[in-house]
Amino acid sequence: MALAALLGACHPRPETGFDAQQPRTAAVRNIGSFTESLRCMDDLFAAQGKRDIYITTAGIPDATGLIAAGTKEMFISAVSRMSAKSGAFRFVDYDITQLDVQILSELVGLNQDFVAPSYYVRGAITQLDSNVLASSKSAGLSLARLDLGVSSDQVVSVISMDLNVAKLTTRQILPGISANNSIAVVRSGRGADVGGLIGKAGLSFSVSLDKSEGFAQAVRNLVELSAIEVLGKLARVPYWECLAIEPTNPAFRTEARQWFDLMGPAERQRFVEAALVRAGYAPGGGDLSPAIARYQADNDLVPSGRMDFELYYRLLASDPGRARGTRAAAAPPPAAPAPPVPVAEPAAAPATPPRLALTTARGAHPAFRVGDAMVLQARPVGDAYLYCYYQDSSGEVSRIFPNRFQPDALVAGGRAVEVPPAGGAFTIRFDRPGREQVACLAADREVGLLLPAALKRQDLEPLPLGSLDDVAARFRGIAGVRVEDVRLPIEVTR
């Protein structure tokens, strides 16, 4: 009995278990290799006016079956960090055990409360090549009473990931918008052995140190890098700047050249005009040539006034803040000679905002019945940045243009834009009788980033404003912007 009591006293007391289970190392925030790059992408999206691009993914599975990591959550975190300030991308989450991409695409336009994504990202961890490199080194020394030995080894494995983007409504993979990246994971170890003889007793001592880079952290780095690349390509922004890659890199010049060649003349003009405005070179009237020539002269390009690839690439990769600073410094010298007179003309006539016409298939004062659908047509006389809002009979106000299906606010002069767009992306259908109204505001420059918080909401969702007059007042409160406010009254009967 005494022996049993003595052995029982050697066990730890149960109440000490609560203390033993407490971790001694404090939790730390996961800061990866691309944390700053994700923040840079957020700034880049904001500078180029990219916002409200709805995406989703069913996950990024491990096709090798050898790595267990929460890749979908890693991807969502990367998207969130890239959109914290700009709102460029909005991730639509859904339960893959209840819905698949096909059912998700069928919900587009059917449920007004469901915000369907425009694109989905698919991909996988496609390769895990273990022990592609292995090396070991050792050395030893033996003396009469002492033995020494050291050794080291290193093993390298390679993980690869592929991502692609597809349109939700057609399920077609978008060519060229993909990412294929690999990362090397290193495991290394070092060891030492000492043996000696003291009198008639033998003594030995050994120590080893092993270091292994985590596969899961390597996968996180791959997810963040691939997200930067594939979403940068989707938004057509110079994502390589955020990866500390020189803009002269031939691979990225080739990629930008493909973007330029795929753009139509109208799309090129919209891009160049918006980029010149951001850079501080406001074009006067509809002719961009003088503003282009000034920008080219200030940025060491041939001042031809033409929209060529060199101009596109420089505007694509330019820092708007730096460009404005350059222009401000360059403005005073031309002020002395006669040529600056045309430059002063836009400031001398800030009077008239862009003119705009609104209509529908039933005219400019339409009457509809409950259940009818409406398509709005807006046609600015000159190039304008267009923002349209809809107020229903209950008084709720929501933005209908720009929207996730028509994200570009710039509309060329004389060109009509239809809201909703053709293809059934969404519908404006009347469900109750009453008086409703549409207000379209045409601005002479892009104001998406200058709007107050009340107007920076998702499209097709109610705004915290009481009327369209409140919306127009917020626009007129933006300094230095000329706005044309055009209304379309709508009568809905049974």
TORFI-907053 format. One record per residue (C-alpha): x, y, z; residue number from 1; residue in three letters. Coordinates in nm, 2 decimals. Example, Ala and Ser with C-alpha at 12.3 -4.5 7.8 and 13.67 -1.06 7.14 Angstrom:
<sites>
1.23; -0.45; 0.78; 1; ala
1.37; -0.11; 0.71; 2; ser
</sites>
This chain:
<sites>
0.00; 0.00; 0.00; 1; met
0.28; 0.24; 0.08; 2; ala
0.45; 0.16; -0.25; 3; leu
0.12; 0.23; -0.44; 4; ala
0.07; 0.56; -0.26; 5; ala
0.43; 0.66; -0.34; 6; leu
0.38; 0.58; -0.71; 7; leu
0.05; 0.77; -0.72; 8; gly
0.22; 1.08; -0.58; 9; ala
0.45; 1.08; -0.88; 10; cys
0.16; 1.16; -1.12; 11; his
0.07; 1.53; -1.19; 12; pro
-0.24; 1.66; -1.02; 13; arg
-0.55; 1.68; -1.25; 14; pro
-0.61; 2.05; -1.19; 15; glu
-0.27; 2.13; -1.35; 16; thr
-0.41; 2.01; -1.68; 17; gly
-0.59; 2.34; -1.74; 18; phe
-0.26; 2.52; -1.71; 19; asp
-0.07; 2.28; -1.92; 20; ala
-0.31; 2.31; -2.22; 21; gln
-0.26; 2.69; -2.25; 22; gln
-0.03; 2.78; -2.54; 23; pro
0.29; 2.96; -2.44; 24; arg
0.33; 3.13; -2.78; 25; thr
0.11; 3.42; -2.86; 26; ala
-0.10; 3.42; -3.18; 27; ala
0.04; 3.64; -3.46; 28; val
-0.13; 3.78; -3.78; 29; arg
-0.05; 3.59; -4.09; 30; asn
0.16; 3.82; -4.31; 31; ile
0.27; 3.66; -4.63; 32; gly
0.51; 3.74; -4.90; 33; ser
0.25; 3.92; -5.11; 34; phe
0.07; 4.13; -4.84; 35; thr
0.21; 4.45; -4.97; 36; glu
0.14; 4.34; -5.33; 37; ser
-0.22; 4.29; -5.24; 38; leu
-0.24; 4.64; -5.09; 39; arg
-0.07; 4.78; -5.40; 40; cys
-0.33; 4.61; -5.62; 41; met
-0.60; 4.78; -5.42; 42; asp
-0.44; 5.12; -5.48; 43; asp
-0.40; 5.03; -5.85; 44; leu
-0.77; 4.94; -5.89; 45; phe
-0.88; 5.26; -5.71; 46; ala
-0.65; 5.47; -5.93; 47; ala
-0.80; 5.32; -6.25; 48; gln
-1.16; 5.34; -6.14; 49; gly
-1.22; 4.96; -6.13; 50; lys
-1.51; 4.86; -5.91; 51; arg
-1.80; 4.62; -5.86; 52; asp
-1.67; 4.32; -6.06; 53; ile
-1.86; 4.03; -5.91; 54; tyr
-1.67; 3.70; -5.90; 55; ile
-1.70; 3.36; -5.73; 56; thr
-1.52; 3.02; -5.71; 57; thr
-1.62; 2.67; -5.61; 58; ala
-1.28; 2.62; -5.46; 59; gly
-0.92; 2.55; -5.56; 60; ile
-0.89; 2.17; -5.49; 61; pro
-0.57; 1.97; -5.46; 62; asp
-0.55; 1.75; -5.77; 63; ala
-0.25; 1.57; -5.63; 64; thr
-0.43; 1.46; -5.31; 65; gly
-0.12; 1.53; -5.10; 66; leu
-0.17; 1.88; -4.96; 67; ile
-0.45; 1.97; -4.73; 68; ala
-0.51; 2.35; -4.72; 69; ala
-0.81; 2.59; -4.72; 70; gly
-0.74; 2.73; -5.06; 71; thr
-1.09; 2.88; -5.11; 72; lys
-1.07; 3.08; -4.79; 73; glu
-0.71; 3.19; -4.89; 74; met
-0.85; 3.31; -5.22; 75; phe
-1.14; 3.50; -5.05; 76; ile
-0.89; 3.67; -4.82; 77; ser
-0.67; 3.78; -5.11; 78; ala
-0.97; 3.92; -5.30; 79; val
-1.08; 4.11; -4.98; 80; ser
-0.74; 4.27; -4.93; 81; arg
-0.73; 4.37; -5.30; 82; met
-1.07; 4.54; -5.27; 83; ser
-1.07; 4.69; -4.93; 84; ala
-1.05; 5.05; -5.05; 85; lys
-1.13; 5.03; -5.43; 86; ser
-1.43; 4.79; -5.41; 87; gly
-1.30; 4.65; -5.74; 88; ala
-1.40; 4.29; -5.68; 89; phe
-1.70; 4.16; -5.48; 90; arg
-1.69; 3.79; -5.40; 91; phe
-2.03; 3.61; -5.41; 92; val
-2.02; 3.30; -5.18; 93; asp
-2.24; 3.00; -5.22; 94; tyr
-2.26; 2.65; -5.08; 95; asp
-2.11; 2.40; -5.34; 96; ile
-2.30; 2.12; -5.16; 97; thr
-2.63; 2.28; -5.26; 98; gln
-2.55; 2.47; -5.58; 99; leu
-2.32; 2.42; -5.87; 100; asp
-2.21; 2.67; -6.13; 101; val
-2.48; 2.56; -6.37; 102; gln
-2.76; 2.63; -6.12; 103; ile
-2.59; 2.95; -6.02; 104; leu
-2.60; 3.07; -6.38; 105; ser
-2.97; 2.99; -6.41; 106; glu
-3.04; 3.23; -6.12; 107; leu
-2.92; 3.53; -6.32; 108; val
-3.20; 3.78; -6.36; 109; gly
-3.46; 3.56; -6.19; 110; leu
-3.42; 3.65; -5.82; 111; asn
-3.38; 4.02; -5.76; 112; gln
-3.24; 3.96; -5.41; 113; asp
-2.96; 3.74; -5.54; 114; phe
-2.65; 3.91; -5.68; 115; val
-2.51; 3.68; -5.94; 116; ala
-2.14; 3.70; -6.02; 117; pro
-2.03; 3.79; -6.37; 118; ser
-1.72; 3.56; -6.36; 119; tyr
-1.61; 3.25; -6.17; 120; tyr
-1.25; 3.14; -6.11; 121; val
-1.16; 2.78; -6.14; 122; arg
-0.83; 2.60; -6.08; 123; gly
-0.63; 2.35; -5.88; 124; ala
-0.30; 2.26; -5.72; 125; ile
-0.19; 2.07; -6.03; 126; thr
0.16; 1.95; -5.94; 127; gln
0.36; 1.83; -5.64; 128; leu
0.70; 1.71; -5.74; 129; asp
0.86; 1.58; -5.42; 130; ser
1.24; 1.56; -5.37; 131; asn
1.32; 1.70; -5.71; 132; val
1.66; 1.80; -5.56; 133; leu
1.83; 1.62; -5.28; 134; ala
2.18; 1.67; -5.15; 135; ser
2.37; 1.57; -4.84; 136; ser
2.72; 1.65; -4.70; 137; lys
2.91; 1.50; -4.41; 138; ser
3.26; 1.51; -4.26; 139; ala
3.43; 1.33; -3.97; 140; gly
3.75; 1.34; -3.77; 141; leu
3.88; 1.05; -3.56; 142; ser
4.15; 1.08; -3.30; 143; leu
4.28; 0.85; -3.03; 144; ala
4.04; 0.96; -2.76; 145; arg
3.80; 1.18; -2.96; 146; leu
3.56; 1.14; -3.26; 147; asp
3.39; 1.43; -3.44; 148; leu
3.13; 1.43; -3.71; 149; gly
2.91; 1.69; -3.89; 150; val
2.64; 1.64; -4.16; 151; ser
2.39; 1.85; -4.35; 152; ser
2.12; 1.76; -4.61; 153; asp
1.86; 1.95; -4.82; 154; gln
1.56; 1.84; -5.01; 155; val
1.36; 2.06; -5.25; 156; val
1.00; 2.00; -5.36; 157; ser
0.80; 2.20; -5.62; 158; val
0.43; 2.29; -5.60; 159; ile
0.24; 2.43; -5.90; 160; ser
-0.11; 2.60; -5.93; 161; met
-0.32; 2.68; -6.23; 162; asp
-0.61; 2.93; -6.23; 163; leu
-0.85; 3.03; -6.51; 164; asn
-1.15; 3.27; -6.54; 165; val
-1.48; 3.19; -6.71; 166; ala
-1.80; 3.39; -6.78; 167; lys
-2.08; 3.26; -6.56; 168; leu
-2.36; 3.29; -6.81; 169; thr
-2.18; 3.10; -7.09; 170; thr
-1.94; 2.90; -6.89; 171; arg
-1.67; 2.97; -7.15; 172; gln
-1.31; 3.01; -7.03; 173; ile
-1.17; 3.35; -7.12; 174; leu
-0.86; 3.29; -7.33; 175; pro
-0.54; 3.45; -7.20; 176; gly
-0.68; 3.52; -6.85; 177; ile
-0.50; 3.25; -6.66; 178; ser
-0.22; 3.21; -6.41; 179; ala
0.04; 2.93; -6.39; 180; asn
0.28; 2.96; -6.10; 181; asn
0.52; 2.73; -5.91; 182; ser
0.70; 2.76; -5.58; 183; ile
0.99; 2.56; -5.43; 184; ala
0.96; 2.43; -5.08; 185; val
1.30; 2.35; -4.90; 186; val
1.36; 2.11; -4.62; 187; arg
1.71; 2.12; -4.47; 188; ser
1.88; 1.96; -4.17; 189; gly
2.22; 1.98; -3.99; 190; arg
2.37; 1.75; -3.73; 191; gly
2.68; 1.70; -3.52; 192; ala
2.82; 1.40; -3.33; 193; asp
3.09; 1.39; -3.07; 194; val
3.24; 1.08; -2.91; 195; gly
3.52; 1.04; -2.66; 196; gly
3.68; 0.81; -2.41; 197; leu
3.73; 0.93; -2.05; 198; ile
3.93; 0.67; -1.85; 199; gly
3.74; 0.35; -1.91; 200; lys
3.40; 0.51; -1.97; 201; ala
3.27; 0.60; -2.32; 202; gly
3.09; 0.93; -2.37; 203; leu
2.89; 1.04; -2.68; 204; ser
2.69; 1.35; -2.77; 205; phe
2.49; 1.44; -3.07; 206; ser
2.28; 1.74; -3.18; 207; val
2.06; 1.79; -3.49; 208; ser
1.86; 2.09; -3.63; 209; leu
1.59; 2.04; -3.89; 210; asp
1.42; 2.32; -4.08; 211; lys
1.12; 2.26; -4.30; 212; ser
0.92; 2.52; -4.49; 213; glu
0.55; 2.46; -4.46; 214; gly
0.36; 2.33; -4.76; 215; phe
0.04; 2.52; -4.65; 216; ala
0.22; 2.86; -4.63; 217; gln
0.37; 2.79; -4.97; 218; ala
0.02; 2.72; -5.11; 219; val
-0.10; 3.05; -4.96; 220; arg
0.18; 3.24; -5.14; 221; asn
0.08; 3.06; -5.46; 222; leu
-0.29; 3.15; -5.41; 223; val
-0.21; 3.52; -5.35; 224; glu
0.03; 3.55; -5.64; 225; leu
-0.21; 3.37; -5.88; 226; ser
-0.50; 3.59; -5.76; 227; ala
-0.30; 3.90; -5.83; 228; ile
-0.21; 3.78; -6.18; 229; glu
-0.55; 3.65; -6.29; 230; val
-0.76; 3.94; -6.15; 231; leu
-0.51; 4.19; -6.28; 232; gly
-0.55; 4.04; -6.63; 233; lys
-0.93; 4.04; -6.59; 234; leu
-0.94; 4.41; -6.49; 235; ala
-0.66; 4.49; -6.74; 236; arg
-0.44; 4.68; -6.50; 237; val
-0.05; 4.67; -6.49; 238; pro
-0.04; 4.41; -6.21; 239; tyr
0.33; 4.35; -6.27; 240; trp
0.40; 4.69; -6.10; 241; glu
0.28; 4.54; -5.77; 242; cys
0.51; 4.24; -5.81; 243; leu
0.82; 4.47; -5.84; 244; ala
0.87; 4.37; -6.21; 245; ile
1.01; 4.63; -6.44; 246; glu
0.76; 4.76; -6.70; 247; pro
1.02; 4.70; -6.97; 248; thr
0.99; 4.32; -6.92; 249; asn
0.92; 4.18; -7.27; 250; pro
0.67; 3.92; -7.14; 251; ala
0.44; 4.19; -6.99; 252; phe
0.48; 4.43; -7.29; 253; arg
0.36; 4.14; -7.51; 254; thr
0.06; 4.09; -7.28; 255; glu
-0.03; 4.46; -7.29; 256; ala
0.01; 4.45; -7.67; 257; arg
-0.26; 4.18; -7.68; 258; gln
-0.49; 4.39; -7.47; 259; trp
-0.43; 4.69; -7.70; 260; phe
-0.50; 4.48; -8.02; 261; asp
-0.82; 4.34; -7.87; 262; leu
-0.96; 4.68; -7.80; 263; met
-1.19; 4.84; -8.06; 264; gly
-1.15; 5.21; -8.16; 265; pro
-1.43; 5.33; -7.92; 266; ala
-1.29; 5.13; -7.63; 267; glu
-0.94; 5.27; -7.69; 268; arg
-1.07; 5.63; -7.70; 269; gln
-1.26; 5.57; -7.37; 270; arg
-0.95; 5.43; -7.21; 271; phe
-0.72; 5.71; -7.33; 272; val
-0.96; 5.99; -7.24; 273; glu
-1.02; 5.85; -6.88; 274; ala
-0.64; 5.80; -6.83; 275; ala
-0.56; 6.15; -6.95; 276; leu
-0.82; 6.29; -6.71; 277; val
-0.67; 6.09; -6.42; 278; arg
-0.32; 6.22; -6.52; 279; ala
-0.43; 6.58; -6.52; 280; gly
-0.45; 6.63; -6.90; 281; tyr
-0.82; 6.72; -6.94; 282; ala
-0.90; 6.71; -7.31; 283; pro
-1.09; 7.00; -7.45; 284; gly
-1.40; 6.92; -7.66; 285; gly
-1.42; 6.59; -7.84; 286; gly
-1.07; 6.60; -8.00; 287; asp
-0.81; 6.41; -7.79; 288; leu
-0.52; 6.49; -8.01; 289; ser
-0.39; 6.81; -7.84; 290; pro
-0.41; 6.65; -7.49; 291; ala
-0.24; 6.33; -7.62; 292; ile
0.04; 6.54; -7.78; 293; ala
0.09; 6.73; -7.45; 294; arg
0.11; 6.41; -7.26; 295; tyr
0.35; 6.25; -7.51; 296; gln
0.58; 6.55; -7.50; 297; ala
0.59; 6.56; -7.12; 298; asp
0.66; 6.18; -7.10; 299; asn
0.94; 6.15; -7.36; 300; asp
0.72; 6.01; -7.63; 301; leu
0.70; 6.13; -7.99; 302; val
0.42; 6.40; -7.97; 303; pro
0.22; 6.27; -8.27; 304; ser
-0.12; 6.31; -8.10; 305; gly
-0.21; 5.95; -8.21; 306; arg
-0.35; 5.67; -7.99; 307; met
-0.07; 5.41; -8.05; 308; asp
0.06; 5.13; -7.84; 309; phe
0.34; 5.33; -7.68; 310; glu
0.09; 5.58; -7.55; 311; leu
-0.14; 5.31; -7.43; 312; tyr
0.14; 5.13; -7.24; 313; tyr
0.27; 5.45; -7.08; 314; arg
-0.08; 5.54; -6.97; 315; leu
-0.15; 5.19; -6.85; 316; leu
0.17; 5.18; -6.63; 317; ala
0.17; 5.55; -6.52; 318; ser
0.11; 5.66; -6.16; 319; asp
-0.17; 5.91; -6.17; 320; pro
-0.04; 6.10; -5.88; 321; gly
0.31; 6.13; -6.03; 322; arg
0.16; 6.22; -6.37; 323; ala
-0.03; 6.51; -6.22; 324; arg
0.28; 6.63; -6.04; 325; gly
0.47; 6.62; -6.37; 326; thr
0.20; 6.81; -6.55; 327; arg
0.18; 7.08; -6.29; 328; ala
0.56; 7.14; -6.32; 329; ala
0.54; 7.15; -6.69; 330; ala
0.24; 7.39; -6.72; 331; ala
0.41; 7.72; -6.64; 332; pro
0.68; 7.72; -6.92; 333; pro
0.42; 7.71; -7.21; 334; pro
0.23; 7.99; -7.04; 335; ala
0.45; 8.27; -7.18; 336; ala
0.44; 8.20; -7.56; 337; pro
0.12; 8.23; -7.77; 338; ala
0.05; 7.85; -7.80; 339; pro
-0.10; 7.82; -7.45; 340; pro
-0.41; 8.02; -7.56; 341; val
-0.59; 7.70; -7.68; 342; pro
-0.51; 7.53; -7.34; 343; val
-0.68; 7.81; -7.15; 344; ala
-1.00; 7.79; -7.36; 345; glu
-1.16; 7.49; -7.17; 346; pro
-1.12; 7.68; -6.84; 347; ala
-1.28; 7.99; -7.00; 348; ala
-1.59; 7.81; -7.10; 349; ala
-1.68; 7.58; -6.81; 350; pro
-2.04; 7.67; -6.86; 351; ala
-2.24; 7.40; -7.02; 352; thr
-2.24; 7.05; -6.89; 353; pro
-2.27; 6.75; -7.13; 354; pro
-2.62; 6.74; -7.29; 355; arg
-2.82; 6.42; -7.27; 356; leu
-3.14; 6.27; -7.41; 357; ala
-3.34; 5.99; -7.24; 358; leu
-3.61; 5.78; -7.40; 359; thr
-3.76; 5.43; -7.42; 360; thr
-3.94; 5.22; -7.68; 361; ala
-4.26; 5.40; -7.57; 362; arg
-4.11; 5.75; -7.59; 363; gly
-3.98; 6.01; -7.35; 364; ala
-4.30; 6.01; -7.14; 365; his
-4.38; 5.63; -7.13; 366; pro
-4.68; 5.46; -6.98; 367; ala
-4.66; 5.09; -6.88; 368; phe
-4.88; 4.83; -6.72; 369; arg
-4.79; 4.61; -6.42; 370; val
-4.57; 4.32; -6.55; 371; gly
-4.42; 4.52; -6.84; 372; asp
-4.04; 4.55; -6.87; 373; ala
-3.86; 4.87; -6.97; 374; met
-3.54; 4.93; -7.15; 375; val
-3.39; 5.28; -7.10; 376; leu
-3.19; 5.45; -7.38; 377; gln
-2.95; 5.73; -7.29; 378; ala
-2.76; 5.92; -7.56; 379; arg
-2.52; 6.21; -7.47; 380; pro
-2.45; 6.47; -7.73; 381; val
-2.08; 6.48; -7.64; 382; gly
-1.86; 6.23; -7.45; 383; asp
-1.99; 6.21; -7.09; 384; ala
-1.96; 6.00; -6.78; 385; tyr
-2.31; 5.87; -6.72; 386; leu
-2.48; 5.78; -6.39; 387; tyr
-2.84; 5.67; -6.39; 388; cys
-3.07; 5.61; -6.09; 389; tyr
-3.42; 5.46; -6.06; 390; tyr
-3.69; 5.55; -5.81; 391; gln
-3.98; 5.31; -5.78; 392; asp
-4.34; 5.39; -5.66; 393; ser
-4.25; 5.32; -5.30; 394; ser
-3.97; 5.58; -5.31; 395; gly
-3.67; 5.35; -5.30; 396; glu
-3.37; 5.47; -5.51; 397; val
-3.11; 5.25; -5.67; 398; ser
-2.83; 5.29; -5.92; 399; arg
-2.89; 5.11; -6.25; 400; ile
-2.59; 5.24; -6.45; 401; phe
-2.30; 5.18; -6.43; 402; pro
-2.37; 4.83; -6.31; 403; asn
-2.18; 4.50; -6.28; 404; arg
-2.27; 4.41; -6.64; 405; phe
-2.19; 4.76; -6.78; 406; gln
-1.91; 4.88; -6.55; 407; pro
-1.78; 5.17; -6.77; 408; asp
-1.94; 5.50; -6.70; 409; ala
-1.79; 5.68; -7.00; 410; leu
-2.02; 5.69; -7.30; 411; val
-1.91; 5.83; -7.64; 412; ala
-2.09; 6.13; -7.78; 413; gly
-2.38; 6.04; -8.01; 414; gly
-2.38; 5.67; -7.90; 415; arg
-2.69; 5.53; -7.73; 416; ala
-2.65; 5.30; -7.43; 417; val
-2.93; 5.07; -7.33; 418; glu
-3.01; 4.98; -6.97; 419; val
-3.05; 4.69; -6.90; 420; pro
-2.81; 4.57; -7.17; 421; pro
-2.92; 4.32; -7.43; 422; ala
-2.88; 3.95; -7.33; 423; gly
-3.11; 3.94; -7.02; 424; gly
-2.84; 4.03; -6.76; 425; ala
-3.12; 4.18; -6.55; 426; phe
-3.46; 4.34; -6.61; 427; thr
-3.65; 4.65; -6.50; 428; ile
-4.01; 4.51; -6.45; 429; arg
-4.30; 4.70; -6.30; 430; phe
-4.48; 4.51; -6.02; 431; asp
-4.72; 4.78; -5.89; 432; arg
-4.91; 5.08; -6.02; 433; pro
-4.79; 5.43; -5.95; 434; gly
-4.55; 5.70; -6.06; 435; arg
-4.18; 5.61; -6.10; 436; glu
-3.89; 5.80; -6.23; 437; gln
-3.54; 5.77; -6.38; 438; val
-3.27; 6.03; -6.34; 439; ala
-2.95; 6.02; -6.54; 440; cys
-2.66; 6.26; -6.46; 441; leu
-2.40; 6.33; -6.72; 442; ala
-2.07; 6.45; -6.58; 443; ala
-1.78; 6.60; -6.77; 444; asp
-1.53; 6.38; -6.58; 445; arg
-1.53; 6.05; -6.39; 446; glu
-1.66; 6.11; -6.04; 447; val
-1.70; 5.75; -5.91; 448; gly
-1.42; 5.79; -5.65; 449; leu
-1.55; 6.14; -5.55; 450; leu
-1.90; 6.04; -5.46; 451; leu
-2.01; 6.05; -5.09; 452; pro
-2.04; 5.72; -4.90; 453; ala
-2.42; 5.72; -4.94; 454; ala
-2.38; 5.67; -5.32; 455; leu
-2.10; 5.42; -5.30; 456; lys
-2.33; 5.12; -5.27; 457; arg
-2.37; 4.82; -5.48; 458; gln
-2.57; 4.86; -5.80; 459; asp
-2.94; 4.76; -5.81; 460; leu
-2.96; 4.79; -5.43; 461; glu
-3.16; 5.06; -5.24; 462; pro
-2.96; 5.37; -5.14; 463; leu
-3.00; 5.55; -4.81; 464; pro
-3.15; 5.86; -4.98; 465; leu
-3.51; 5.98; -5.00; 466; gly
-3.54; 6.10; -5.36; 467; ser
-3.36; 6.15; -5.69; 468; leu
-3.33; 6.52; -5.59; 469; asp
-3.10; 6.41; -5.31; 470; asp
-2.89; 6.21; -5.56; 471; val
-2.86; 6.51; -5.79; 472; ala
-2.77; 6.74; -5.49; 473; ala
-2.48; 6.51; -5.40; 474; arg
-2.35; 6.52; -5.75; 475; phe
-2.37; 6.90; -5.77; 476; arg
-2.18; 6.92; -5.44; 477; gly
-1.86; 6.78; -5.60; 478; ile
-1.63; 7.07; -5.67; 479; ala
-1.52; 7.14; -6.03; 480; gly
-1.77; 6.90; -6.19; 481; val
-2.03; 7.00; -6.44; 482; arg
-2.34; 6.79; -6.43; 483; val
-2.65; 6.76; -6.66; 484; glu
-2.96; 6.62; -6.47; 485; asp
-3.22; 6.47; -6.70; 486; val
-3.54; 6.30; -6.58; 487; arg
-3.77; 6.04; -6.73; 488; leu
-4.12; 6.02; -6.57; 489; pro
-4.29; 5.68; -6.58; 490; ile
-4.66; 5.61; -6.54; 491; glu
-4.75; 5.25; -6.44; 492; val
-5.11; 5.13; -6.44; 493; thr
-5.29; 4.80; -6.40; 494; arg
</sites>
